Amino acid sequence: MDFFDDILTQDALKQKFAFIKLRVEDHVMYLTLSRAEKKNAIHPHMVQEIAFAMQFAKKTSDIRVIVIDAAGDVFCAGADLKAFMGMVGEFDSSIPQAKGEVLIGELFNKVHKPIITKVEGNVFAGGFFFLAGANYVICHEGIKLGLPEVKRGLFPFQVMAALLEIMPKRIVVDWCIRGYNLEVKAAKDFGLVTHVVTAKTMDQTIQALLDEIKANSPTAIRLGLEALDTISPQESKHTYLRQMLQKTVSSKDGQEGLLAFKEKRQPVWTGE
């Protein structure tokens, strides 16, 4: 997970981030998705910034837990497809390009620190990487959890792989095929969400969880999560799955789906 030089990670909190906010308090690193105007859609450089923050957390012994949350009403609307197709736009960030390829579907397992994801807004498509990669997912009732890709002529390839690590196969495949919104209580039953709370009890629930985790040996937890990462299948599927997404986006149905979504009309599928 050494995507960046060590000298940079030592000054992580002094860096300028374009897409996230970062702070450390009482052994906890708080990472906030900070692109509310774009519904926190995942930009390629956002992935670089998250990787930078995760390497900082991994190499900083004082950090024992990571909490991920998001600004705005939508936790994450998925990938910014225009940006991933090369239209990245302008942004102001001091985070350099990583030395190697960063695959967000594999990133969170490599930090070897407990991760709590605080969900106060709707989650769609690629936003599920932040839930599937966490050890604890604290979610409000009434949140929309959707995989709408097939309605746009696409398919959630990498998200499917991440979800298959924690949810029943038939549920995941059905969700990907039909593209519906999953109820929060059902998501808890299937293992995607660990705690269902109200707005009033959200912070209290997270603080209680943080207190319990921090009361235990950080070394034991770190080594345990490292062992879990080591015994998990090592062959990466995400490079192949990203290629499949690109193939789908460039298909006639993929282009029609994206155009229809932009024009706010029903797509006309050709099967090509």
C-alpha positions as CSV (number, residue, x, y, z in Angstrom):
1,M,0.0,0.0,0.0
2,D,3.0,2.3,-0.5
3,F,1.5,4.5,-3.2
4,F,3.2,7.6,-2.0
5,D,6.6,8.6,-0.5
6,D,6.8,8.4,3.3
7,I,7.8,12.1,3.6
8,L,4.4,13.1,2.2
9,T,2.4,10.9,4.5
10,Q,4.1,12.5,7.5
11,D,2.6,15.9,6.6
12,A,-0.8,14.5,5.4
13,L,-2.9,16.9,7.5
14,K,-1.1,19.9,5.9
15,Q,-1.8,18.8,2.4
16,K,-4.5,20.5,0.2
17,F,-7.3,18.2,-0.7
18,A,-9.8,18.9,-3.5
19,F,-12.3,16.2,-2.9
20,I,-12.0,15.1,0.8
21,K,-11.5,16.6,4.2
22,L,-9.2,15.0,6.8
23,R,-8.8,15.4,10.5
24,V,-7.4,13.4,13.4
25,E,-8.8,13.5,16.9
26,D,-8.4,11.2,19.9
27,H,-6.8,8.4,17.9
28,V,-9.5,8.6,15.2
29,M,-9.0,9.7,11.6
30,Y,-12.2,11.3,10.2
31,L,-12.4,11.3,6.3
32,T,-15.2,13.3,4.8
33,L,-16.2,13.0,1.1
34,S,-16.4,16.7,0.3
35,R,-17.9,17.1,-3.1
36,A,-21.5,17.8,-2.2
37,E,-22.2,19.9,-5.3
38,K,-21.6,16.8,-7.4
39,K,-23.3,14.4,-4.9
40,N,-19.9,13.2,-3.9
41,A,-19.5,11.4,-7.2
42,I,-16.1,9.5,-7.2
43,H,-13.5,11.4,-9.2
44,P,-10.3,9.7,-10.2
45,H,-8.3,12.2,-8.1
46,M,-10.6,11.6,-5.2
47,V,-9.5,8.0,-5.3
48,Q,-5.9,9.3,-5.2
49,E,-6.7,11.5,-2.2
50,I,-8.4,8.6,-0.3
51,A,-5.4,6.3,-1.0
52,F,-3.1,9.0,0.4
53,A,-5.2,9.3,3.5
54,M,-5.4,5.5,4.0
55,Q,-1.6,5.2,3.7
56,F,-1.3,8.0,6.2
57,A,-3.6,6.1,8.6
58,K,-1.8,2.8,8.1
59,K,1.6,4.3,8.8
60,T,0.5,6.4,11.8
61,S,0.4,4.3,15.0
62,D,-1.6,7.0,16.8
63,I,-4.5,6.4,14.5
64,R,-6.5,3.4,15.7
65,V,-9.9,3.8,13.9
66,I,-11.1,5.5,10.7
67,V,-14.5,7.1,10.3
68,I,-15.8,7.9,6.8
69,D,-18.7,10.2,6.3
70,A,-19.9,12.6,3.6
71,A,-21.0,16.2,3.2
72,G,-24.4,17.1,1.7
73,D,-27.6,15.2,1.3
74,V,-26.2,12.3,-0.8
75,F,-23.5,10.1,0.7
76,C,-22.2,9.1,-2.8
77,A,-23.9,8.9,-6.2
78,G,-21.3,6.6,-7.6
79,A,-18.5,7.1,-10.2
80,D,-18.1,10.4,-12.0
81,L,-18.2,8.7,-15.5
82,K,-17.2,11.8,-17.4
83,A,-14.1,12.2,-15.2
84,F,-13.2,8.5,-15.5
85,M,-13.5,8.9,-19.3
86,G,-10.9,11.6,-19.3
87,M,-12.9,14.8,-18.7
88,V,-11.5,15.4,-15.2
89,G,-11.9,19.2,-15.1
90,E,-9.9,21.6,-12.9
91,F,-9.1,21.0,-9.2
92,D,-6.7,22.3,-6.6
93,S,-4.9,19.5,-4.8
94,S,-1.4,19.0,-3.5
95,I,-1.7,15.2,-3.5
96,P,0.5,13.7,-6.3
97,Q,-0.4,10.9,-8.6
98,A,0.1,7.5,-6.9
99,K,3.1,5.4,-7.9
100,G,1.0,2.5,-8.8
101,E,-2.6,1.8,-9.9
102,V,-5.1,2.4,-7.1
103,L,-8.2,0.2,-7.1
104,I,-10.8,1.5,-4.7
105,G,-12.4,-1.9,-4.4
106,E,-9.3,-3.2,-2.7
107,L,-8.1,-0.1,-0.9
108,F,-9.9,-0.4,2.4
109,N,-8.8,-3.9,3.3
110,K,-5.1,-2.8,3.1
111,V,-5.1,-0.2,5.8
112,H,-5.4,-2.8,8.6
113,K,-7.3,-0.4,10.9
114,P,-11.0,-0.7,11.8
115,I,-13.3,1.4,9.5
116,I,-16.6,2.8,10.4
117,T,-18.8,4.3,7.7
118,K,-21.4,6.9,8.8
119,V,-24.3,7.0,6.3
120,E,-26.6,10.0,6.5
121,G,-27.5,10.3,2.8
122,N,-28.5,8.1,-0.1
123,V,-25.9,5.7,-1.6
124,F,-25.8,4.6,-5.2
125,A,-23.5,2.5,-7.5
126,G,-19.8,3.0,-6.6
127,G,-20.7,4.6,-3.3
128,F,-21.1,1.0,-2.0
129,F,-17.3,0.6,-1.9
130,F,-17.3,2.8,1.2
131,L,-19.9,0.4,2.8
132,A,-18.5,-2.9,1.6
133,G,-15.0,-1.9,2.6
134,A,-15.9,-0.9,6.2
135,N,-16.1,-3.1,9.3
136,Y,-19.1,-1.2,10.6
137,V,-21.8,0.6,8.6
138,I,-24.0,2.9,10.7
139,C,-27.1,4.0,8.6
140,H,-30.3,6.0,9.1
141,E,-33.7,4.4,8.3
142,G,-35.2,5.7,5.1
143,I,-31.8,6.0,3.3
144,K,-32.0,4.9,-0.4
145,L,-29.5,2.2,-1.3
146,G,-29.6,1.7,-5.0
147,L,-27.8,0.0,-7.9
148,P,-29.3,1.8,-10.9
149,E,-26.5,1.0,-13.4
150,V,-28.6,-1.4,-15.6
151,K,-31.2,1.4,-16.1
152,R,-28.3,3.4,-17.7
153,G,-27.1,0.6,-19.9
154,L,-24.2,-0.3,-17.5
155,F,-23.5,-2.9,-14.9
156,P,-21.9,-2.6,-11.4
157,F,-19.0,-4.9,-12.0
158,Q,-16.6,-3.9,-9.3
159,V,-19.3,-3.1,-6.8
160,M,-20.7,-6.6,-7.4
161,A,-17.4,-8.1,-6.5
162,A,-17.2,-6.1,-3.3
163,L,-20.7,-6.9,-2.2
164,L,-20.2,-10.6,-2.9
165,E,-17.6,-10.6,0.0
166,I,-20.3,-9.7,2.5
167,M,-23.8,-10.5,1.1
168,P,-25.5,-13.6,-0.3
169,K,-24.7,-14.2,-3.9
170,R,-28.4,-14.5,-5.1
171,I,-29.3,-11.2,-3.4
172,V,-26.3,-9.4,-4.9
173,V,-26.9,-10.7,-8.4
174,D,-30.6,-9.9,-8.3
175,W,-29.9,-6.4,-7.0
176,C,-27.5,-5.8,-9.9
177,I,-29.9,-7.2,-12.5
178,R,-33.1,-5.4,-11.4
179,G,-31.4,-2.2,-10.2
180,Y,-33.9,-1.4,-7.4
181,N,-33.4,0.4,-4.1
182,L,-32.8,-1.9,-1.2
183,E,-34.5,-1.1,2.2
184,V,-32.1,-0.3,5.0
185,K,-33.5,-3.0,7.3
186,A,-33.1,-5.6,4.5
187,A,-29.5,-4.4,4.0
188,K,-28.9,-5.1,7.7
189,D,-30.4,-8.5,7.4
190,F,-28.1,-9.3,4.4
191,G,-25.0,-8.0,6.2
192,L,-24.3,-4.7,4.3
193,V,-25.4,-2.5,7.2
194,T,-24.4,-3.3,10.8
195,H,-26.3,-0.7,12.7
196,V,-29.7,1.0,11.9
197,V,-30.1,4.2,13.9
198,T,-32.1,7.4,14.0
199,A,-30.6,10.9,13.4
200,K,-30.6,11.5,17.2
201,T,-28.8,8.3,18.0
202,M,-26.3,8.2,15.1
203,D,-23.4,10.0,16.9
204,Q,-24.0,8.3,20.2
205,T,-23.9,4.9,18.5
206,I,-20.6,5.7,16.7
207,Q,-19.0,7.1,19.9
208,A,-19.9,4.0,21.9
209,L,-18.4,1.9,19.1
210,L,-15.2,4.0,19.0
211,D,-14.8,3.8,22.8
212,E,-15.1,0.0,22.7
213,I,-12.6,-0.4,19.9
214,K,-10.1,2.0,21.4
215,A,-10.3,0.2,24.7
216,N,-8.8,-2.9,23.0
217,S,-5.2,-3.5,21.9
218,P,-4.5,-1.6,18.7
219,T,-1.6,-3.9,17.9
220,A,-3.8,-7.0,18.2
221,I,-6.4,-5.5,16.0
222,R,-3.9,-4.3,13.4
223,L,-2.3,-7.7,13.2
224,G,-5.7,-9.5,13.1
225,L,-6.8,-7.3,10.2
226,E,-3.5,-7.9,8.4
227,A,-4.0,-11.6,8.8
228,L,-7.5,-11.3,7.4
229,D,-6.2,-9.4,4.4
230,T,-3.4,-12.0,3.9
231,I,-5.7,-15.1,4.0
232,S,-8.2,-13.5,1.7
233,P,-8.0,-14.4,-2.0
234,Q,-5.0,-12.5,-3.5
235,E,-5.8,-12.5,-7.1
236,S,-7.2,-9.2,-8.1
237,K,-10.5,-9.1,-10.0
238,H,-10.9,-5.4,-10.0
239,T,-8.6,-4.6,-13.0
240,Y,-10.6,-7.0,-15.2
241,L,-13.9,-5.8,-13.9
242,R,-13.0,-2.2,-14.6
243,Q,-12.1,-3.2,-18.2
244,M,-15.5,-4.8,-18.4
245,L,-17.1,-1.5,-17.3
246,Q,-15.2,0.4,-19.9
247,K,-16.4,-2.2,-22.5
248,T,-20.0,-1.7,-21.4
249,V,-19.8,2.1,-21.4
250,S,-18.5,2.0,-25.0
251,S,-21.3,-0.3,-26.2
252,K,-24.3,1.0,-28.1
253,D,-26.6,0.2,-25.2
254,G,-24.2,1.9,-22.8
255,Q,-24.1,5.1,-24.9
256,E,-27.9,5.0,-25.3
257,G,-28.4,4.6,-21.6
258,L,-26.2,7.5,-20.7
259,L,-27.7,9.7,-23.3
260,A,-31.3,8.8,-22.3
261,F,-30.4,9.6,-18.6
262,K,-29.0,13.0,-19.6
263,E,-32.1,13.7,-21.7
264,K,-34.4,12.4,-19.0
265,R,-36.2,9.9,-21.3
266,Q,-36.6,6.2,-21.5
267,P,-33.7,4.4,-23.3
268,V,-34.3,2.4,-26.4
269,W,-32.2,-0.8,-26.1
270,T,-30.9,-2.6,-29.1
271,G,-28.9,-5.3,-27.3
272,E,-25.7,-4.1,-29.0
